[in-house]
Amino acid sequence: MAKNERPIDKSLRTIRRRQAKRKKEFIEAFQKSLALVASTCRKVGISTVTFYNWYNEDSNFAEKIDEIRELAKDAVESKIYKKIDEGDTTMLIFYAKTKMKDRGYVERQEVTGADGKNLIEQQAVDLSTLTEEQRKVLLSIGQSVLDAKE
């Protein structure tokens, strides 16, 4: 220990060195796992909370993680193209649905009734027929729904 160095400074340097080593181990394992956070965390013995703290607080670490994620996407995409070249019908359909929506290759669910009409017809409710007690109950239900949304 240097003459003017305080024990606390030495401890902080030790912690930072240890953390830098753990981050390096994580990055290496992350590459091998094709960018799977939870399984990499388990493998190197850290929590996902620790990972996200490192990611949010260390821009160099975050940059490396983002780069690995992009490389993983490239790897998967190259396998999709290989399957397409082999004539894999499932991959052809998948590609069309995800990359060719502008050409009409998209699945849609119809949420209307016959001839485009509403599935459920709206009905008007005449509140003037309610008793004062019924109005209070209805008002309290509405207020509890509003409170729950906040």
C-alpha positions, -999 to +999 in steps of 0.1 A: +000+000+000+013+035-009+023+057+020-006+082+015-032+056+003-060+050+026-073+014+032-107+024+018-091+035-015-073+001-018-106-017-011-124+003-038-097-005-063-099-042-054-137-042-059-134-024-092-108-049-105-129-078-094-160-063-110-141-056-143-130-093-143-166-104-137-179-082-165-152-096-189-163-132-179-199-123-185-192-108-220-173-140-230-201-162-218-227-140-233-212-144-268-212-182-264-249-182-253-261-162-284-270-133-261-292-150-236-292-128-204-307-151-178-287-182-187-255-163-189-261-147-155-267-182-140-235-195-157-213-167-143-230-165-109-246-131-110-282-119-107-301-104-136-304-072-115-266-070-114-265-074-152-290-046-157-272-024-132-239-029-151-257-024-185-274+009-173-243+023-155-214+013-177-216+026-213-186+005-224-202-027-211-236-018-226-219-011-260-203-046-260-236-062-250-254-044-278-228-055-303-231-091-292-269-089-295-265-077-331-241-105-339-265-130-325-293-116-347-270-119-377-262-155-368-299-164-365-307-145-397-281-163-417-296-196-406-330-184-417-316-176-451-299-210-453-332-227-446-349-206-472-322-216-497-329-252-488-366-246-497-379-249-461-416-239-465-419-228-429-390-204-432-403-190-465-437-183-448-420-168-418-398-145-440-428-134-460-449-126-429-421-106-413-403-089-442-429-086-469-459-071-451-459-043-476-467-069-503-497-083-484-480-112-467-496-106-433-521-124-412-550-104-399-578-112-376-612-099-384-628-082-354-661-074-369-693-093-373-710-102-405-708-076-433-684-055-411-710-048-384-701-046-347-698-079-329-718-066-300-744-040-306-742-010-282-773-003-262-783+030-248-789+030-210-815+052-195-800+064-162-831+084-153-849+051-143-823+044-116-830+051-079-808+074-060-792+044-042-785+027-076-769+059-089-746+061-058-736+025-063-729+030-100-709+062-092-688+044-066-681+016-091-670+041-117-648+059-091-631+027-080-623+019-117-608+053-122-588+050-089-575+016-100-562+031-133-542+057-114 
